[in-house]
Amino acid sequence: MKEIIAVQQVERGMFVIELDRPWLETPFLLQGFLVEDDAQIADLRKHCRSVTIDRSRSVGPHYVAEKRGKIVSRHTASSLQPPTVTVQAGDEDFASFLESLRTKPPKRHADRKPPALSTIDHQSRLEEELEYSAPIVDDVKQKLKSIRTALDADLSGNIREVVGLVAEMARAVERNPDAMIWLTRLRSTDAYSYDHAVDVSVHVMVLARFLGMPVQTVEMLGRVGLMQDIGKINLPESLLNKQEDLSSEELGLVQSHVASSLEILAGQPDFSLEALTIVGSHHERHDGSGYPRRIRGERISLHAELAGLVDSYCAMTRKRAYRAAVSNQQALESLVGLRGTKFRAPLVDQLVQCLGLYPIGSLVELNSGEVGVVIQQNNVRRLKPRIMVILNPDKSVERRPRTLDLIMDPPTATGELYRIVRSLPMNAYGINPADFYLG
């Protein structure tokens, strides 16, 4: 339930989702936050005249929920609590669960039902979704491998099979987007092309869902994200993995994969004219610096720019032969630096808002001195995600990693509430992130 109010009416417990001015002109880090102290109220009054709040994400007396098709009144809702990160049973064994998922991945069963949705946040439990959807991600990557080795006569059939799995991934994204983002890391392979394709497919569906796009559009973008670089199967691996700078001829050959992708996907029943247009334009950039046609501005469709934005983000966060991976936050910071030039500013802002200041998989250091990896977002208190602790305060390895909910768990040994003090770069304190993604 959204409501525009004067800034003088803002109180603690309200969740602010929009301002009457651009977010970057204010001191607020996140587009969407819970008002928790007087300093935030003072900053709002200094920079804004009005704000939009979301009652369904507010807390205490400001929380209003829809119940059985009716709005629950503010008075009735005063004792209710909004959705938070759900505390899972057996959190202390979460690391063991992830290890078992890696070593003994569950198999698909035709009669197996999808995970049930919580009545609180309308999402599936993280562990249940990971276990249910892991085989789907594995199937997608196996099908992608079969496409690369398929004879021309078998190519169309393999493409139909792999894009048929996107609908299942889209339903999993709807049930629990955090779980699907985690799975792109948990089920990593040694092949960048397969991992990147699934990364893009999942992330673009998560973003499209966040933006409120129709289910059909979400699935269509998922199919495009999975196949938009399929034309690279015609390029030699030595070229794709070359560590030195490419010559102009080599660069032109790499960029020709767009035309190859269109040639492969043209006529495929799951790729409409709109989908093919996205495939052909996802490397174009807002300032005209992209390829293959160097079109600019509004000539690039919204969907094509979303696909290109997500493609850039996912490419930065994966290790390649010629470039080390960067952290999720570093990738977002790089894209923020490109807002208004390579990409439309509002789209970059929405990606940051969707993934959060500490995206799934980010390494963070806590005020306790412990180091952890973010495994689940909190949709109300975005700075208080769920974390798997992997280093002790002295930075020694935690032999039995535990999960920590920054909202629900008790204070530190000194009595302070747990909070994140900084995001860490990849390999901080000698950590190999792959050991904790269990890929």
Residue pairs with C-beta under 8 A, 6 or more apart in sequence:
1 54
1 55
1 56
1 64
1 65
1 66
1 71
2 17
2 52
2 53
2 54
2 55
3 52
3 53
3 55
4 50
4 51
4 52
5 50
5 51
5 52
5 53
6 49
6 50
7 44
7 45
7 48
7 49
7 50
7 51
8 45
10 16
10 35
10 41
10 44
10 45
10 51
10 53
11 35
11 41
11 62
12 35
12 36
12 37
12 38
12 41
13 34
13 35
13 58
13 59
13 60
13 61
13 62
13 63
14 34
14 35
14 53
14 58
14 62
15 32
15 33
15 34
15 35
15 53
15 54
15 55
15 57
15 58
15 59
15 62
15 380
16 32
16 33
16 34
16 35
16 44
16 51
16 52
16 53
17 31
17 32
17 52
17 53
17 54
17 57
18 51
18 52
19 26
19 28
19 44
19 47
19 48
19 51
19 52
20 48
20 49
20 50
20 51
21 47
21 48
23 31
23 349
24 349
25 47
26 43
26 47
26 48
27 43
27 47
28 40
28 43
29 357
30 352
30 353
30 356
30 357
30 382
30 383
31 349
31 350
31 352
31 353
32 54
32 353
32 382
33 40
33 382
34 57
34 58
34 59
34 380
34 381
35 41
35 44
44 51
53 62
55 62
55 63
55 64
55 65
55 74
56 63
56 64
56 65
56 66
56 82
57 82
57 83
57 379
57 380
58 64
58 82
59 81
59 82
59 380
60 78
61 74
61 77
61 78
62 74
63 74
63 77
63 78
63 80
63 81
63 82
64 71
64 72
64 73
64 74
64 77
65 71
65 72
65 77
65 80
65 82
66 72
72 80
82 380
83 120
83 121
83 122
83 379
83 380
84 121
84 378
84 380
84 381
84 407
84 408
85 376
85 377
85 378
85 384
85 385
85 386
85 405
85 407
85 408
86 118
86 120
86 121
86 123
86 125
86 126
87 405
87 408
88 94
88 125
88 126
88 127
88 403
90 97
90 127
91 402
91 403
91 405
92 400
92 402
92 403
94 127
94 375
94 388
94 401
94 402
94 403
95 388
95 400
95 401
95 402
97 127
97 130
98 130
98 186
98 438
99 438
101 130
101 131
101 134
101 186
101 438
102 186
102 438
102 439
105 134
105 135
105 138
105 187
106 131
106 132
106 134
106 135
107 135
108 135
108 136
108 139
112 132
114 124
114 132
114 171
114 172
114 175
115 124
115 125
115 128
115 129
115 132
115 175
115 176
116 124
116 128
117 123
117 124
117 175
118 124
118 125
121 379
123 175
123 176
124 132
124 175
124 176
124 179
125 176
126 176
126 178
126 179
126 182
126 375
126 376
129 172
129 175
129 176
129 179
129 180
130 179
130 182
130 183
130 186
132 172
133 168
133 169
133 172
133 179
133 180
133 183
134 183
134 186
134 187
136 165
136 168
136 169
136 172
137 169
137 183
137 184
137 187
137 198
138 187
139 165
140 162
140 165
140 166
140 169
140 198
140 201
140 226
141 187
141 189
141 194
141 195
141 198
143 158
143 161
143 162
143 165
144 162
144 193
144 194
144 197
144 198
144 226
145 191
145 194
146 158
147 155
147 158
147 159
147 162
147 230
147 233
148 193
148 233
150 158
155 264
156 268
159 227
159 230
159 264
159 265
159 268
159 270
160 268
160 269
160 270
162 226
162 227
163 223
163 226
163 227
163 268
163 270
164 270
166 201
166 219
166 222
166 223
166 226
167 219
169 180
169 201
169 202
169 205
169 222
170 205
170 215
170 218
170 219
170 222
172 179
172 180
173 180
173 202
173 205
173 206
173 209
173 218
173 222
174 209
174 215
174 218
177 206
177 209
177 210
178 360
178 375
178 376
178 377
180 202
180 205
180 206
181 202
181 203
181 206
181 359
181 360
181 361
182 360
182 361
182 375
183 202
184 195
184 198
184 199
184 202
184 203
185 361
185 437
185 439
186 437
186 438
186 439
187 198
187 439
188 195
188 434
188 437
188 439
189 195
189 439
192 318
192 319
192 320
193 229
193 232
193 240
195 318
196 229
196 314
196 315
196 318
197 225
197 226
197 227
197 229
198 226
199 314
199 317
199 318
200 225
200 226
200 228
200 307
200 310
200 311
200 314
201 222
201 223
201 225
201 226
202 222
202 225
203 225
203 310
203 313
203 314
204 221
204 222
204 224
204 225
204 306
204 307
204 310
205 218
205 219
205 221
205 222
205 225
206 354
207 306
207 310
207 350
207 351
207 354
208 217
208 218
208 221
208 306
209 218
210 350
210 353
210 354
211 350
211 354
213 221
217 303
220 272
220 274
220 275
221 278
221 303
221 306
221 307
223 270
223 271
223 275
224 271
224 275
224 278
224 279
224 282
224 303
224 307
225 307
225 310
225 311
227 261
227 265
227 271
227 279
228 261
228 278
228 279
228 282
228 307
228 311
229 257
229 261
229 311
230 260
230 261
230 264
230 265
231 256
231 257
231 258
231 259
231 260
231 261
231 262
231 263
231 264
232 240
232 257
232 260
232 261
233 260
233 264
234 257
234 260
235 253
235 254
235 257
239 246
239 250
239 253
239 254
240 254
240 321
241 320
241 321
241 322
242 250
242 321
242 322
243 321
243 322
244 322
246 254
255 283
255 291
255 292
256 292
258 279
258 280
258 283
258 291
258 292
259 292
261 279
261 280
262 276
262 279
262 280
265 271
265 275
265 276
265 279
266 276
271 279
274 303
277 301
277 304
278 301
278 303
278 304
278 307
280 292
280 304
281 293
281 295
281 300
281 301
281 304
281 308
282 304
282 307
282 308
282 311
283 290
283 291
283 292
283 308
283 311
284 290
284 291
284 293
284 294
284 295
284 296
284 300
284 304
284 305
284 308
285 296
285 300
285 308
285 341
285 342
285 343
286 296
286 297
286 300
286 305
286 340
286 341
286 342
286 343
286 344
287 296
287 341
287 342
288 294
288 295
288 296
288 297
289 342
290 308
290 342
300 308
302 347
305 343
305 344
305 347
306 347
308 343
309 335
309 343
309 347
309 348
309 351
310 351
312 335
312 342
312 343
313 331
313 332
313 335
313 351
316 325
316 326
316 330
316 331
316 334
317 325
317 326
317 327
317 328
317 331
317 361
318 325
319 325
324 426
325 426
326 334
326 425
326 426
327 362
327 363
327 423
327 424
327 425
327 426
328 355
328 358
328 359
328 360
328 361
328 362
329 357
329 358
329 359
329 362
329 423
330 425
332 351
332 352
332 355
332 359
335 343
335 348
335 351
335 352
336 348
336 352
338 348
339 345
339 348
339 349
356 377
356 382
356 385
357 382
357 383
357 423
358 364
358 374
358 383
358 385
358 420
358 423
359 374
360 374
360 375
360 376
360 377
361 373
361 374
361 433
361 437
362 373
362 374
362 423
362 424
363 371
363 372
363 373
363 423
363 424
363 425
363 426
363 428
363 431
363 433
364 371
364 372
364 373
364 374
364 387
364 420
364 422
364 423
364 424
365 371
365 420
365 421
365 422
365 424
365 428
366 372
366 387
366 389
366 404
366 418
366 419
366 420
366 421
367 412
367 416
367 418
367 419
367 420
367 421
368 393
368 412
368 413
368 416
368 418
369 392
369 393
369 394
369 395
370 389
370 391
370 392
370 393
370 398
371 389
371 390
371 391
371 395
371 424
371 428
371 429
371 431
372 387
372 388
372 389
372 390
372 391
372 404
373 387
373 388
373 390
373 433
373 436
373 437
374 385
374 386
374 387
375 385
375 386
375 387
375 388
375 403
376 385
376 386
377 385
377 386
378 384
378 385
378 386
378 406
378 407
381 406
381 407
383 406
383 419
383 420
384 405
384 406
384 407
384 419
385 406
386 403
386 404
386 405
386 406
387 403
387 404
387 405
387 406
388 401
388 402
388 403
388 404
388 436
389 398
389 401
389 402
389 403
389 404
390 397
390 398
390 401
390 431
390 436
391 397
391 398
391 429
391 431
392 398
395 429
401 436
404 418
406 417
406 418
406 419
406 420
409 418
411 417
411 418
412 418
426 433
427 433
